[in-house]
Amino acid sequence: MGKKILIKPIISEKSEFLSGDLNQYSFIVDKRSNKIEIGKAVEEMYGVQVSSVNTMVMPSKSKVRNSRSGVQKGSVSAYKKAIVKLANGEEIDFFGDI
């Protein structure tokens, strides 16, 4: 594949709730990828069967921070998020042998 589709999994309190109760896992993905490519990439990388994929583009946000040298302005980049639902009985273990 020419582009790296899965960038990283999202590990947060909400994503842990989704993975535990609803069997859904969250990933940050390449903005140019579509749902079919994302599903195939998850199946290939983790060896599971994907039931459905939902995607959303999270907008960029401006950030302002006060410091000794004055006010510093910046922004957080926009990114695409995918929520992948796995088939019944499937599971992804991100933490492995910790």
Residue pairs with C-beta under 8 A, 6 or more apart in sequence:
1 41
3 30
3 32
3 33
4 30
5 29
5 30
5 33
5 37
5 38
5 41
6 27
6 29
6 38
6 41
6 42
6 45
7 27
7 28
7 29
7 30
7 79
8 27
8 28
9 15
9 25
9 26
9 27
9 28
9 94
10 26
10 27
10 28
10 81
11 94
12 26
15 25
15 26
18 24
18 25
18 26
18 83
19 25
19 92
22 85
23 85
23 86
23 88
23 90
23 91
24 83
24 84
24 85
24 86
25 42
25 83
25 84
25 86
25 92
26 81
26 82
26 83
26 84
27 38
27 42
27 81
27 82
27 84
28 79
28 80
28 81
28 82
29 38
29 55
29 80
29 81
29 82
30 80
31 57
31 78
31 79
31 80
33 41
33 80
34 55
35 53
35 54
35 55
35 82
36 53
38 53
38 55
38 82
38 84
39 50
39 53
39 84
42 48
42 50
42 84
43 49
43 50
46 92
48 86
48 87
48 90
48 91
48 92
49 86
49 87
49 90
50 84
50 85
50 86
50 87
51 85
51 86
51 87
52 84
52 85
53 82
53 83
53 84
53 85
54 82
54 83
54 85
55 80
55 81
55 82
55 83
56 80
56 81
56 82
56 83
57 78
57 79
57 80
57 81
58 78
58 79
58 80
58 81
59 78
60 75
60 76
60 77
60 78
61 75
61 76
62 73
62 74
62 75
62 76
63 73
63 74
63 75
63 76
64 71
64 72
64 73
64 74
65 71
65 72
65 74
66 72
86 92
